Amino acid sequence: MKDKILFISNTYFQLLTAIQLSMTEFKNFEVDFLISDHSINAMKIVENMENTNIGGRVYYIESKNISF
């Protein structure tokens, strides 16, 4: 059983870093991505990533307008 990693990205820089890490340092891990709505067109990025072989599952979360 592979170890699992969940990358959470609010910005494109964070996402690019997560993708790079998943393809190098964590290439033997099961990797999933959670991408928030903090960047413009994030949903389109999620759709595009689902059609690639970059990692495991890709999730979209709306969290920009949540207040506590």
Order of alpha helices (4+ residues) and beta strands (2+ residues): beta-alpha-beta-alpha-beta
